[in-house]
Amino acid sequence: MTALAKILTLNEFQPDVIWLSVLIVVLLFCSAMMSGSETSLFSLTATDIDQIRKRGSRSDNAILKLLSMPDYMLATVLIGNNLVNICIVILSNNLLDTVMTFHSTGWEFVIKTVIVTFVLLLFGEIIPKVYAAYNPKGFASMIAVPI
């Protein structure tokens, strides 16, 4: 018996895996949009805001409205992002339980924690915030109306 076989066993394929995976990816996208929106909206300079004010498009008006209530906007984004992240963690746990059977609770905790945390932080937090910091006007214009 190999070392990996002592830790976990892969289960037979189940159709739940597909819809759980799709739902997790959609929620991860939502998390990325919320994380990036927080960074982009608070990274806009006074010059950017003046340019946005002069253009006056639908997304520009939404940006100005969000920036007029920064506390509410930040609370909305943070609460929404936390709810989405909690859903991702719960669904990921269910997905991993569907795909694998763990023989060690210690390893189960470590594997689930490391995998989910890595994916969530990298794709739901870090990459969107870096992109939004380099392109705040574009990201804010894209996300302002949905927020």
C-alpha positions, -999 to +999 in steps of 0.1 A: +000+000+000+015+033-010+017+063+013-010+082-006-034+051-004-030+052+034-042+088+034-071+088+008-090+068-017-106+082-049-143+075-052-163+066-083-173+095-105-206+111-095-226+137-115-226+160-084-190+167-091-197+186-123-224+210-109-204+215-076-173+223-097-192+248-119-208+264-089-175+268-071-159+284-102-189+308-106-186+317-069-148+321-072-154+345-101-179+365-079-153+366-051-127+378-075-149+406-088-158+418-053-121+417-041-110+436-072-138+461-069-128+470-034-092+477-046-101+495-078-127+518-063-104+529-035-074+532-059-090+559-080-071+591-079-086+626-079-077+629-116-094+596-123-126+607-105-126+640-125-123+621-158-151+598-147-173+628-137-168+643-172-176+612-191-209+606-174-217+571-187-239+546-168-209+529-152-193+562-144-224+574-126-225+541-107-188+547-097-196+582-084-226+570-065-205+542-048-177+566-040-203+590-024-210+564+002-177+547+008-186+531+042-217+515+028-199+504-004-170+488+016-194+471+040-215+457+011-184+444-007-168+429+024-200+412+036-208+399+002-173+386-004-173+369+030-206+352+023-194+340-011-161+328+004-180+308+031-201+292+003-169+283-016-154+266+015-186+247+022-191+235-014-154+227-017-156+205+014-186+187-001-168+183-034-137+169-019-158+145+002-176+134-029-143+128-049-122+113-021-125+092+011-099+102+037-085+076+061-068+101+084-087+130+098-055+149+104-045+146+067-081+154+056-080+187+075-045+196+061-054+187+025-087+204+025-074+235+043-043+239+021-061+233-012-091+255-006-071+283+010-046+284-018-072+285-045-094+310-027-065+333-019-048+332-052-078+333-076-104+350-054-082+376-036-046+382-048-048+381-086-080+403-088-065+428-064-032+430-083-051+435-116-075+461-101-046+480-086-029+483-121-062+490-139-085+508-114-106+528-138-113+498-161-121+474-133-142+499-115-162+506-147-168+469-152-180+462-117-197+494-106-231+487-121-235+451-107-225+463-072 
